[in-house]
Amino acid sequence: VERVYHGKVDRDLVISGVILHDIFKPLTYQVEENGAYRPTPLAERLDHLTLIVSEMVRRDFPLNLVHIVCAHHGGEAGPIWPRTIEALVCHLADVTDSRLNGEVLRAARYLSREATGEELNIVSSKEAFEVVHSKVVGGWDRVRRSVEKMRQKRFGVP
């Protein structure tokens, strides 16, 4: 940002915001046996954003850092739009990460379907990246083997 746009950015705030913004997600999601996530009982009442922002305010974190965390979902999905460059950088990084994850999941489902003729419900990022990587390093045959290995692990099917 500084080099390209000639604006000043507090890198420490950005890094702190990136580290803290989802720190309470493990309290609000459980991993199922198939790798999918489901909300915890806590998440049925409070979301991870409410938890972290309230904790940061309680512990007297700097307002600019609280704002970064509070605004990381943006105004459409969260309570407030980013109003500082640091908050905007964190928001855009979070959006980009989410989109990348979605695209990799979509690509893995496509590769699985094309390689085996049937769709394996790929639910975790780890599985998705494994399928995409298998195509890069070993072509369609490697995709087939990766998908079969996942199917065996899930369903115990030889």
VMD Tcl script that builds the backbone (N, CA, C; Angstrom):
set m [mol new atoms 474]
animate dup $m
set s [atomselect $m all]
$s set {name element resname resid chain x y z} {
  {N N VAL 1 A 0.835 -1.187 0.000}
  {CA C VAL 1 A 0.000 0.000 0.000}
  {C C VAL 1 A 0.879 1.249 0.000}
  {N N GLU 2 A 1.883 1.245 0.867}
  {CA C GLU 2 A 2.747 2.428 0.955}
  {C C GLU 2 A 3.501 2.660 -0.345}
  {N N ARG 3 A 4.054 1.592 -0.913}
  {CA C ARG 3 A 4.855 1.729 -2.121}
  {C C ARG 3 A 3.993 2.083 -3.339}
  {N N VAL 4 A 2.867 1.426 -3.482}
  {CA C VAL 4 A 2.030 1.620 -4.666}
  {C C VAL 4 A 1.162 2.866 -4.556}
  {N N TYR 5 A 0.503 3.055 -3.419}
  {CA C TYR 5 A -0.455 4.155 -3.270}
  {C C TYR 5 A 0.092 5.336 -2.486}
  {N N HIS 6 A 1.278 5.206 -1.971}
  {CA C HIS 6 A 1.940 6.274 -1.215}
  {C C HIS 6 A 1.153 6.695 0.018}
  {N N GLY 7 A 0.457 5.745 0.615}
  {CA C GLY 7 A -0.267 6.008 1.857}
  {C C GLY 7 A 0.458 5.359 3.017}
  {N N LYS 8 A 0.232 5.874 4.188}
  {CA C LYS 8 A 0.886 5.325 5.380}
  {C C LYS 8 A -0.033 4.284 6.016}
  {N N VAL 9 A 0.530 3.126 6.324}
  {CA C VAL 9 A -0.221 2.036 6.939}
  {C C VAL 9 A 0.522 1.569 8.186}
  {N N ASP 10 A -0.210 1.406 9.268}
  {CA C ASP 10 A 0.377 0.880 10.498}
  {C C ASP 10 A 0.401 -0.647 10.385}
  {N N ARG 11 A 1.534 -1.171 9.988}
  {CA C ARG 11 A 1.662 -2.614 9.748}
  {C C ARG 11 A 1.415 -3.427 11.009}
  {N N ASP 12 A 1.828 -2.913 12.153}
  {CA C ASP 12 A 1.602 -3.635 13.406}
  {C C ASP 12 A 0.108 -3.812 13.667}
  {N N LEU 13 A -0.675 -2.771 13.381}
  {CA C LEU 13 A -2.128 -2.875 13.545}
  {C C LEU 13 A -2.707 -3.895 12.574}
  {N N VAL 14 A -2.254 -3.869 11.330}
  {CA C VAL 14 A -2.753 -4.815 10.328}
  {C C VAL 14 A -2.449 -6.248 10.762}
  {N N ILE 15 A -1.217 -6.507 11.135}
  {CA C ILE 15 A -0.822 -7.859 11.546}
  {C C ILE 15 A -1.603 -8.291 12.786}
  {N N SER 16 A -1.747 -7.397 13.744}
  {CA C SER 16 A -2.517 -7.718 14.953}
  {C C SER 16 A -3.965 -8.041 14.607}
  {N N GLY 17 A -4.553 -7.248 13.730}
  {CA C GLY 17 A -5.936 -7.489 13.309}
  {C C GLY 17 A -6.102 -8.812 12.591}
  {N N VAL 18 A -5.159 -9.125 11.724}
  {CA C VAL 18 A -5.211 -10.398 10.997}
  {C C VAL 18 A -5.115 -11.573 11.972}
  {N N ILE 19 A -4.260 -11.460 12.952}
  {CA C ILE 19 A -4.098 -12.541 13.935}
  {C C ILE 19 A -5.350 -12.687 14.808}
  {N N LEU 20 A -5.918 -11.571 15.237}
  {CA C LEU 20 A -7.010 -11.613 16.214}
  {C C LEU 20 A -8.408 -11.799 15.628}
  {N N HIS 21 A -8.637 -11.425 14.381}
  {CA C HIS 21 A -10.008 -11.308 13.890}
  {C C HIS 21 A -10.837 -12.591 13.981}
  {N N ASP 22 A -10.249 -13.742 13.829}
  {CA C ASP 22 A -10.997 -15.005 13.901}
  {C C ASP 22 A -10.564 -15.882 15.075}
  {N N ILE 23 A -9.930 -15.293 16.056}
  {CA C ILE 23 A -9.335 -16.092 17.133}
  {C C ILE 23 A -10.373 -16.866 17.955}
  {N N PHE 24 A -11.619 -16.421 17.968}
  {CA C PHE 24 A -12.649 -17.142 18.721}
  {C C PHE 24 A -13.473 -18.089 17.849}
  {N N LYS 25 A -13.116 -18.244 16.595}
  {CA C LYS 25 A -13.840 -19.194 15.742}
  {C C LYS 25 A -13.811 -20.619 16.286}
  {N N PRO 26 A -12.693 -21.082 16.844}
  {CA C PRO 26 A -12.709 -22.450 17.388}
  {C C PRO 26 A -13.751 -22.662 18.490}
  {N N LEU 27 A -14.155 -21.597 19.164}
  {CA C LEU 27 A -15.195 -21.727 20.185}
  {C C LEU 27 A -16.586 -21.829 19.575}
  {N N THR 28 A -16.715 -21.433 18.316}
  {CA C THR 28 A -18.040 -21.373 17.703}
  {C C THR 28 A -18.273 -22.433 16.624}
  {N N TYR 29 A -17.264 -23.234 16.322}
  {CA C TYR 29 A -17.422 -24.302 15.325}
  {C C TYR 29 A -16.795 -25.592 15.828}
  {N N GLN 30 A -17.437 -26.703 15.484}
  {CA C GLN 30 A -16.899 -28.033 15.766}
  {C C GLN 30 A -16.675 -28.732 14.436}
  {N N VAL 31 A -15.630 -29.535 14.366}
  {CA C VAL 31 A -15.355 -30.300 13.157}
  {C C VAL 31 A -16.021 -31.664 13.291}
  {N N GLU 32 A -16.829 -32.012 12.293}
  {CA C GLU 32 A -17.465 -33.326 12.279}
  {C C GLU 32 A -16.492 -34.363 11.732}
  {N N GLU 33 A -16.852 -35.634 11.842}
  {CA C GLU 33 A -15.966 -36.705 11.384}
  {C C GLU 33 A -15.624 -36.593 9.906}
  {N N ASN 34 A -16.559 -36.092 9.093}
  {CA C ASN 34 A -16.312 -35.983 7.649}
  {C C ASN 34 A -15.549 -34.714 7.276}
  {N N GLY 35 A -15.147 -33.933 8.275}
  {CA C GLY 35 A -14.380 -32.723 8.011}
  {C C GLY 35 A -15.222 -31.468 7.889}
  {N N ALA 36 A -16.543 -31.622 7.881}
  {CA C ALA 36 A -17.433 -30.461 7.798}
  {C C ALA 36 A -17.472 -29.752 9.153}
  {N N TYR 37 A -17.893 -28.510 9.129}
  {CA C TYR 37 A -18.011 -27.727 10.357}
  {C C TYR 37 A -19.477 -27.550 10.708}
  {N N ARG 38 A -19.736 -27.541 12.000}
  {CA C ARG 38 A -21.085 -27.218 12.460}
  {C C ARG 38 A -20.962 -26.302 13.669}
  {N N PRO 39 A -21.977 -25.469 13.890}
  {CA C PRO 39 A -21.914 -24.522 15.009}
  {C C PRO 39 A -21.958 -25.235 16.362}
  {N N THR 40 A -21.251 -24.664 17.316}
  {CA C THR 40 A -21.301 -25.165 18.691}
  {C C THR 40 A -22.541 -24.577 19.369}
  {N N PRO 41 A -22.915 -25.094 20.535}
  {CA C PRO 41 A -24.030 -24.487 21.270}
  {C C PRO 41 A -23.797 -22.991 21.546}
  {N N LEU 42 A -22.556 -22.609 21.816}
  {CA C LEU 42 A -22.248 -21.193 22.030}
  {C C LEU 42 A -22.591 -20.368 20.791}
  {N N ALA 43 A -22.274 -20.904 19.611}
  {CA C ALA 43 A -22.512 -20.178 18.360}
  {C C ALA 43 A -23.990 -20.013 18.047}
  {N N GLU 44 A -24.829 -20.802 18.686}
  {CA C GLU 44 A -26.266 -20.634 18.490}
  {C C GLU 44 A -26.771 -19.355 19.159}
  {N N ARG 45 A -25.940 -18.782 20.043}
  {CA C ARG 45 A -26.323 -17.557 20.754}
  {C C ARG 45 A -25.416 -16.369 20.439}
  {N N LEU 46 A -24.112 -16.646 20.229}
  {CA C LEU 46 A -23.143 -15.573 19.986}
  {C C LEU 46 A -22.197 -15.972 18.858}
  {N N ASP 47 A -21.872 -15.023 18.002}
  {CA C ASP 47 A -20.927 -15.299 16.920}
  {C C ASP 47 A -19.506 -14.952 17.361}
  {N N HIS 48 A -18.533 -15.422 16.595}
  {CA C HIS 48 A -17.124 -15.206 16.956}
  {C C HIS 48 A -16.757 -13.726 16.987}
  {N N LEU 49 A -17.382 -12.932 16.156}
  {CA C LEU 49 A -17.084 -11.501 16.111}
  {C C LEU 49 A -17.536 -10.800 17.396}
  {N N THR 50 A -18.735 -11.109 17.850}
  {CA C THR 50 A -19.227 -10.534 19.104}
  {C C THR 50 A -18.316 -10.916 20.266}
  {N N LEU 51 A -17.897 -12.168 20.292}
  {CA C LEU 51 A -17.030 -12.640 21.378}
  {C C LEU 51 A -15.701 -11.896 21.412}
  {N N ILE 52 A -15.034 -11.776 20.274}
  {CA C ILE 52 A -13.707 -11.148 20.273}
  {C C ILE 52 A -13.803 -9.646 20.527}
  {N N VAL 53 A -14.781 -8.991 19.928}
  {CA C VAL 53 A -14.895 -7.542 20.134}
  {C C VAL 53 A -15.206 -7.235 21.598}
  {N N SER 54 A -16.111 -7.995 22.197}
  {CA C SER 54 A -16.427 -7.729 23.610}
  {C C SER 54 A -15.214 -7.991 24.501}
  {N N GLU 55 A -14.447 -9.023 24.191}
  {CA C GLU 55 A -13.246 -9.322 24.983}
  {C C GLU 55 A -12.194 -8.230 24.801}
  {N N MET 56 A -12.044 -7.740 23.586}
  {CA C MET 56 A -11.054 -6.682 23.339}
  {C C MET 56 A -11.427 -5.392 24.067}
  {N N VAL 57 A -12.705 -5.048 24.052}
  {CA C VAL 57 A -13.159 -3.846 24.762}
  {C C VAL 57 A -12.954 -4.033 26.263}
  {N N ARG 58 A -13.308 -5.214 26.771}
  {CA C ARG 58 A -13.140 -5.499 28.198}
  {C C ARG 58 A -11.681 -5.365 28.622}
  {N N ARG 59 A -10.771 -5.756 27.747}
  {CA C ARG 59 A -9.335 -5.712 28.073}
  {C C ARG 59 A -8.665 -4.405 27.642}
  {N N ASP 60 A -9.473 -3.453 27.218}
  {CA C ASP 60 A -8.988 -2.109 26.887}
  {C C ASP 60 A -7.973 -2.092 25.737}
  {N N PHE 61 A -8.250 -2.880 24.681}
  {CA C PHE 61 A -7.408 -2.834 23.482}
  {C C PHE 61 A -7.575 -1.475 22.806}
  {N N PRO 62 A -6.606 -1.043 22.029}
  {CA C PRO 62 A -6.725 0.238 21.318}
  {C C PRO 62 A -7.942 0.233 20.379}
  {N N LEU 63 A -8.639 1.349 20.343}
  {CA C LEU 63 A -9.850 1.469 19.539}
  {C C LEU 63 A -9.600 1.132 18.069}
  {N N ASN 64 A -8.475 1.564 17.515}
  {CA C ASN 64 A -8.198 1.258 16.107}
  {C C ASN 64 A -8.090 -0.243 15.856}
  {N N LEU 65 A -7.553 -0.985 16.800}
  {CA C LEU 65 A -7.453 -2.437 16.649}
  {C C LEU 65 A -8.825 -3.093 16.812}
  {N N VAL 66 A -9.609 -2.615 17.760}
  {CA C VAL 66 A -10.975 -3.130 17.928}
  {C C VAL 66 A -11.766 -2.888 16.644}
  {N N HIS 67 A -11.599 -1.711 16.054}
  {CA C HIS 67 A -12.302 -1.399 14.809}
  {C C HIS 67 A -11.897 -2.355 13.687}
  {N N ILE 68 A -10.615 -2.646 13.559}
  {CA C ILE 68 A -10.149 -3.570 12.519}
  {C C ILE 68 A -10.858 -4.914 12.656}
  {N N VAL 69 A -10.882 -5.442 13.860}
  {CA C VAL 69 A -11.509 -6.742 14.101}
  {C C VAL 69 A -13.012 -6.661 13.853}
  {N N CYS 70 A -13.638 -5.609 14.336}
  {CA C CYS 70 A -15.080 -5.442 14.192}
  {C C CYS 70 A -15.498 -5.288 12.727}
  {N N ALA 71 A -14.646 -4.684 11.915}
  {CA C ALA 71 A -14.981 -4.385 10.520}
  {C C ALA 71 A -14.470 -5.430 9.533}
  {N N HIS 72 A -13.887 -6.520 10.001}
  {CA C HIS 72 A -13.258 -7.442 9.052}
  {C C HIS 72 A -14.249 -8.136 8.126}
  {N N HIS 73 A -15.525 -8.237 8.491}
  {CA C HIS 73 A -16.530 -8.804 7.588}
  {C C HIS 73 A -17.104 -7.763 6.635}
  {N N GLY 74 A -16.802 -6.500 6.864}
  {CA C GLY 74 A -17.400 -5.442 6.053}
  {C C GLY 74 A -18.806 -5.143 6.539}
  {N N GLY 75 A -19.407 -4.112 5.978}
  {CA C GLY 75 A -20.724 -3.675 6.428}
  {C C GLY 75 A -21.873 -4.551 5.982}
  {N N GLU 76 A -21.688 -5.336 4.915}
  {CA C GLU 76 A -22.775 -6.205 4.454}
  {C C GLU 76 A -22.926 -7.432 5.346}
  {N N ALA 77 A -21.812 -8.015 5.737}
  {CA C ALA 77 A -21.857 -9.232 6.550}
  {C C ALA 77 A -21.539 -8.967 8.018}
  {N N GLY 78 A -21.072 -7.786 8.334}
  {CA C GLY 78 A -20.692 -7.453 9.702}
  {C C GLY 78 A -21.379 -6.189 10.172}
  {N N PRO 79 A -21.034 -5.741 11.348}
  {CA C PRO 79 A -21.721 -4.589 11.928}
  {C C PRO 79 A -21.282 -3.232 11.389}
  {N N ILE 80 A -20.108 -3.161 10.747}
  {CA C ILE 80 A -19.595 -1.848 10.347}
  {C C ILE 80 A -18.624 -2.006 9.179}
  {N N TRP 81 A -18.608 -1.004 8.313}
  {CA C TRP 81 A -17.647 -0.986 7.209}
  {C C TRP 81 A -16.279 -0.539 7.728}
  {N N PRO 82 A -15.205 -0.993 7.102}
  {CA C PRO 82 A -13.873 -0.510 7.479}
  {C C PRO 82 A -13.774 1.003 7.283}
  {N N ARG 83 A -13.254 1.691 8.283}
  {CA C ARG 83 A -13.139 3.155 8.215}
  {C C ARG 83 A -11.707 3.636 8.348}
  {N N THR 84 A -10.770 2.701 8.343}
  {CA C THR 84 A -9.346 3.057 8.319}
  {C C THR 84 A -8.686 2.189 7.256}
  {N N ILE 85 A -7.535 2.613 6.779}
  {CA C ILE 85 A -6.833 1.823 5.770}
  {C C ILE 85 A -6.443 0.459 6.337}
  {N N GLU 86 A -6.075 0.410 7.600}
  {CA C GLU 86 A -5.694 -0.860 8.224}
  {C C GLU 86 A -6.882 -1.822 8.278}
  {N N ALA 87 A -8.050 -1.299 8.622}
  {CA C ALA 87 A -9.255 -2.133 8.654}
  {C C ALA 87 A -9.617 -2.607 7.250}
  {N N LEU 88 A -9.441 -1.745 6.271}
  {CA C LEU 88 A -9.735 -2.123 4.887}
  {C C LEU 88 A -8.789 -3.221 4.401}
  {N N VAL 89 A -7.512 -3.105 4.721}
  {CA C VAL 89 A -6.540 -4.138 4.330}
  {C C VAL 89 A -6.944 -5.486 4.936}
  {N N CYS 90 A -7.294 -5.512 6.208}
  {CA C CYS 90 A -7.701 -6.765 6.863}
  {C C CYS 90 A -8.993 -7.313 6.257}
  {N N HIS 91 A -9.943 -6.436 5.999}
  {CA C HIS 91 A -11.211 -6.857 5.389}
  {C C HIS 91 A -10.962 -7.484 4.022}
  {N N LEU 92 A -10.175 -6.819 3.191}
  {CA C LEU 92 A -9.906 -7.345 1.852}
  {C C LEU 92 A -9.128 -8.656 1.906}
  {N N ALA 93 A -8.217 -8.789 2.846}
  {CA C ALA 93 A -7.488 -10.053 3.008}
  {C C ALA 93 A -8.452 -11.172 3.408}
  {N N ASP 94 A -9.383 -10.876 4.302}
  {CA C ASP 94 A -10.355 -11.871 4.745}
  {C C ASP 94 A -11.272 -12.281 3.595}
  {N N VAL 95 A -11.741 -11.310 2.818}
  {CA C VAL 95 A -12.595 -11.594 1.660}
  {C C VAL 95 A -11.837 -12.439 0.641}
  {N N THR 96 A -10.587 -12.072 0.385}
  {CA C THR 96 A -9.774 -12.805 -0.584}
  {C C THR 96 A -9.553 -14.244 -0.129}
  {N N ASP 97 A -9.253 -14.434 1.140}
  {CA C ASP 97 A -9.063 -15.780 1.680}
  {C C ASP 97 A -10.334 -16.614 1.524}
  {N N SER 98 A -11.461 -16.028 1.834}
  {CA C SER 98 A -12.733 -16.731 1.727}
  {C C SER 98 A -13.035 -17.106 0.273}
  {N N ARG 99 A -12.808 -16.179 -0.634}
  {CA C ARG 99 A -13.050 -16.458 -2.057}
  {C C ARG 99 A -12.104 -17.525 -2.582}
  {N N LEU 100 A -10.839 -17.456 -2.190}
  {CA C LEU 100 A -9.874 -18.470 -2.616}
  {C C LEU 100 A -10.326 -19.848 -2.143}
  {N N ASN 101 A -10.729 -19.946 -0.892}
  {CA C ASN 101 A -11.200 -21.213 -0.353}
  {C C ASN 101 A -12.392 -21.735 -1.156}
  {N N GLY 102 A -13.343 -20.867 -1.445}
  {CA C GLY 102 A -14.519 -21.265 -2.224}
  {C C GLY 102 A -14.160 -21.741 -3.621}
  {N N GLU 103 A -13.247 -21.038 -4.267}
  {CA C GLU 103 A -12.833 -21.419 -5.622}
  {C C GLU 103 A -12.083 -22.746 -5.623}
  {N N VAL 104 A -11.238 -22.966 -4.629}
  {CA C VAL 104 A -10.500 -24.235 -4.550}
  {C C VAL 104 A -11.473 -25.386 -4.284}
  {N N LEU 105 A -12.461 -25.184 -3.417}
  {CA C LEU 105 A -13.479 -26.213 -3.181}
  {C C LEU 105 A -14.237 -26.528 -4.468}
  {N N ARG 106 A -14.610 -25.485 -5.207}
  {CA C ARG 106 A -15.334 -25.676 -6.468}
  {C C ARG 106 A -14.473 -26.430 -7.476}
  {N N ALA 107 A -13.210 -26.054 -7.590}
  {CA C ALA 107 A -12.296 -26.721 -8.520}
  {C C ALA 107 A -12.113 -28.189 -8.139}
  {N N ALA 108 A -11.984 -28.468 -6.855}
  {CA C ALA 108 A -11.790 -29.850 -6.404}
  {C C ALA 108 A -13.017 -30.700 -6.704}
  {N N ARG 109 A -14.203 -30.142 -6.532}
  {CA C ARG 109 A -15.428 -30.891 -6.856}
  {C C ARG 109 A -15.484 -31.199 -8.348}
  {N N TYR 110 A -15.119 -30.219 -9.157}
  {CA C TYR 110 A -15.082 -30.418 -10.608}
  {C C TYR 110 A -14.075 -31.508 -10.973}
  {N N LEU 111 A -12.856 -31.418 -10.441}
  {CA C LEU 111 A -11.821 -32.403 -10.752}
  {C C LEU 111 A -12.244 -33.799 -10.311}
  {N N SER 112 A -12.851 -33.891 -9.144}
  {CA C SER 112 A -13.334 -35.172 -8.636}
  {C C SER 112 A -14.378 -35.764 -9.577}
  {N N ARG 113 A -15.312 -34.949 -9.997}
  {CA C ARG 113 A -16.386 -35.397 -10.896}
  {C C ARG 113 A -15.827 -35.831 -12.251}
  {N N GLU 114 A -14.906 -35.034 -12.796}
  {CA C GLU 114 A -14.324 -35.354 -14.101}
  {C C GLU 114 A -13.461 -36.609 -14.052}
  {N N ALA 115 A -12.755 -36.816 -12.952}
  {CA C ALA 115 A -11.832 -37.947 -12.849}
  {C C ALA 115 A -12.538 -39.268 -12.554}
  {N N THR 116 A -13.640 -39.204 -11.811}
  {CA C THR 116 A -14.281 -40.447 -11.363}
  {C C THR 116 A -15.686 -40.651 -11.915}
  {N N GLY 117 A -16.269 -39.621 -12.489}
  {CA C GLY 117 A -17.635 -39.734 -12.996}
  {C C GLY 117 A -18.695 -39.504 -11.938}
  {N N GLU 118 A -18.279 -39.310 -10.722}
  {CA C GLU 118 A -19.236 -39.004 -9.655}
  {C C GLU 118 A -18.646 -37.944 -8.741}
  {N N GLU 119 A -19.533 -37.240 -8.086}
  {CA C GLU 119 A -19.065 -36.149 -7.233}
  {C C GLU 119 A -18.846 -36.636 -5.809}
  {N N LEU 120 A -17.663 -36.382 -5.309}
  {CA C LEU 120 A -17.367 -36.633 -3.902}
  {C C LEU 120 A -17.633 -35.328 -3.178}
  {N N ASN 121 A -18.417 -35.376 -2.124}
  {CA C ASN 121 A -18.722 -34.158 -1.386}
  {C C ASN 121 A -17.490 -33.730 -0.590}
  {N N ILE 122 A -16.670 -32.915 -1.217}
  {CA C ILE 122 A -15.449 -32.425 -0.579}
  {C C ILE 122 A -15.839 -31.273 0.327}
  {N N VAL 123 A -15.622 -31.445 1.616}
  {CA C VAL 123 A -16.101 -30.450 2.569}
  {C C VAL 123 A -14.993 -29.679 3.264}
  {N N SER 124 A -13.778 -30.175 3.210}
  {CA C SER 124 A -12.720 -29.455 3.911}
  {C C SER 124 A -11.743 -28.832 2.925}
  {N N SER 125 A -11.169 -27.729 3.332}
  {CA C SER 125 A -10.161 -27.060 2.508}
  {C C SER 125 A -8.961 -27.969 2.298}
  {N N LYS 126 A -8.618 -28.716 3.322}
  {CA C LYS 126 A -7.469 -29.621 3.228}
  {C C LYS 126 A -7.678 -30.633 2.106}
  {N N GLU 127 A -8.855 -31.251 2.061}
  {CA C GLU 127 A -9.155 -32.200 0.987}
  {C C GLU 127 A -9.149 -31.514 -0.372}
  {N N ALA 128 A -9.747 -30.341 -0.431}
  {CA C ALA 128 A -9.828 -29.629 -1.706}
  {C C ALA 128 A -8.444 -29.294 -2.243}
  {N N PHE 129 A -7.595 -28.764 -1.401}
  {CA C PHE 129 A -6.237 -28.434 -1.848}
  {C C PHE 129 A -5.481 -29.700 -2.251}
  {N N GLU 130 A -5.739 -30.799 -1.555}
  {CA C GLU 130 A -5.093 -32.070 -1.899}
  {C C GLU 130 A -5.500 -32.525 -3.307}
  {N N VAL 131 A -6.784 -32.419 -3.626}
  {CA C VAL 131 A -7.263 -32.821 -4.955}
  {C C VAL 131 A -6.662 -31.926 -6.034}
  {N N VAL 132 A -6.698 -30.622 -5.827}
  {CA C VAL 132 A -6.152 -29.693 -6.820}
  {C C VAL 132 A -4.651 -29.927 -6.993}
  {N N HIS 133 A -3.950 -30.107 -5.897}
  {CA C HIS 133 A -2.506 -30.355 -5.970}
  {C C HIS 133 A -2.215 -31.672 -6.698}
  {N N SER 134 A -3.048 -32.679 -6.464}
  {CA C SER 134 A -2.824 -33.969 -7.124}
  {C C SER 134 A -2.933 -33.834 -8.640}
  {N N LYS 135 A -3.814 -32.961 -9.114}
  {CA C LYS 135 A -3.932 -32.729 -10.564}
  {C C LYS 135 A -2.669 -32.078 -11.098}
  {N N VAL 136 A -2.131 -31.140 -10.355}
  {CA C VAL 136 A -0.934 -30.416 -10.786}
  {C C VAL 136 A 0.263 -31.355 -10.870}
  {N N VAL 137 A 0.438 -32.202 -9.865}
  {CA C VAL 137 A 1.651 -33.034 -9.822}
  {C C VAL 137 A 1.526 -34.363 -10.549}
  {N N GLY 138 A 0.289 -34.868 -10.732}
  {CA C GLY 138 A 0.177 -36.198 -11.325}
  {C C GLY 138 A -0.920 -36.401 -12.342}
  {N N GLY 139 A -1.594 -35.328 -12.728}
  {CA C GLY 139 A -2.639 -35.459 -13.745}
  {C C GLY 139 A -3.886 -36.169 -13.235}
  {N N TRP 140 A -4.712 -36.593 -14.199}
  {CA C TRP 140 A -6.008 -37.178 -13.873}
  {C C TRP 140 A -5.885 -38.474 -13.080}
  {N N ASP 141 A -4.868 -39.275 -13.393}
  {CA C ASP 141 A -4.687 -40.528 -12.663}
  {C C ASP 141 A -4.451 -40.262 -11.178}
  {N N ARG 142 A -3.658 -39.275 -10.891}
  {CA C ARG 142 A -3.376 -38.923 -9.487}
  {C C ARG 142 A -4.630 -38.377 -8.808}
  {N N VAL 143 A -5.461 -37.627 -9.541}
  {CA C VAL 143 A -6.731 -37.142 -8.978}
  {C C VAL 143 A -7.603 -38.338 -8.611}
  {N N ARG 144 A -7.726 -39.303 -9.535}
  {CA C ARG 144 A -8.536 -40.498 -9.259}
  {C C ARG 144 A -8.058 -41.212 -7.993}
  {N N ARG 145 A -6.757 -41.381 -7.873}
  {CA C ARG 145 A -6.213 -42.057 -6.688}
  {C C ARG 145 A -6.486 -41.259 -5.411}
  {N N SER 146 A -6.338 -39.949 -5.477}
  {CA C SER 146 A -6.602 -39.103 -4.296}
  {C C SER 146 A -8.056 -39.184 -3.866}
  {N N VAL 147 A -8.959 -39.116 -4.845}
  {CA C VAL 147 A -10.389 -39.166 -4.539}
  {C C VAL 147 A -10.759 -40.535 -3.971}
  {N N GLU 148 A -10.222 -41.591 -4.551}
  {CA C GLU 148 A -10.501 -42.939 -4.041}
  {C C GLU 148 A -9.984 -43.104 -2.615}
  {N N LYS 149 A -8.821 -42.567 -2.353}
  {CA C LYS 149 A -8.251 -42.623 -1.004}
  {C C LYS 149 A -9.166 -41.897 -0.003}
  {N N MET 150 A -9.696 -40.743 -0.403}
  {CA C MET 150 A -10.621 -39.999 0.462}
  {C C MET 150 A -11.901 -40.795 0.682}
  {N N ARG 151 A -12.405 -41.399 -0.389}
  {CA C ARG 151 A -13.634 -42.187 -0.295}
  {C C ARG 151 A -13.426 -43.377 0.652}
  {N N GLN 152 A -12.287 -44.040 0.535}
  {CA C GLN 152 A -11.987 -45.175 1.413}
  {C C GLN 152 A -11.894 -44.732 2.869}
  {N N LYS 153 A -11.252 -43.617 3.082}
  {CA C LYS 153 A -11.094 -43.100 4.444}
  {C C LYS 153 A -12.454 -42.781 5.065}
  {N N ARG 154 A -13.337 -42.190 4.269}
  {CA C ARG 154 A -14.655 -41.800 4.777}
  {C C ARG 154 A -15.592 -42.970 4.971}
  {N N PHE 155 A -15.663 -43.807 3.951}
  {CA C PHE 155 A -16.698 -44.836 3.933}
  {C C PHE 155 A -16.165 -46.249 4.164}
  {N N GLY 156 A -14.858 -46.389 4.280}
  {CA C GLY 156 A -14.280 -47.710 4.470}
  {C C GLY 156 A -14.455 -48.601 3.259}
  {N N VAL 157 A -14.664 -47.985 2.102}
  {CA C VAL 157 A -14.874 -48.731 0.861}
  {C C VAL 157 A -13.522 -49.020 0.229}
  {N N PRO 158 A -13.235 -50.288 -0.071}
  {CA C PRO 158 A -11.941 -50.606 -0.704}
  {C C PRO 158 A -11.861 -50.145 -2.145}
}
mol reanalyze $m
mol bondsrecalc $m
mol representation Tube
mol addrep $m
